[in-house]
Amino acid sequence: MKVRVLVSLKAGILDPQGKAVEQGLHGFDFKVEHLRIGRLIEMDIPTYNPDEARAQAQAMCDKLLVNPVMEKATIEVL
């Protein structure tokens, strides 16, 4: 099954990369506010069971993909 994991910073965590991009966009006269940068991880998990795919993706997040102090993950099974 194809799985997407969106990793983003938790609320209240400073995002200097997001702030730099926001300021750069302002320099091009784009109107944006509160821009934050995250990561998108896409993978194929060899199962036909969506619950198993989600559980495996969650285990991967817990062990390696996400820093639980600063980040949160949203898992989408396609």
ABEGO torsion letter per residue (X at the ends): XBBBBBBBBBBGBBBAAAAAAAAAAAAAGBBBBGBBBBBBBBBBBBBABAAAAAAAAAAAAAAAABBAAABBBBBBBX
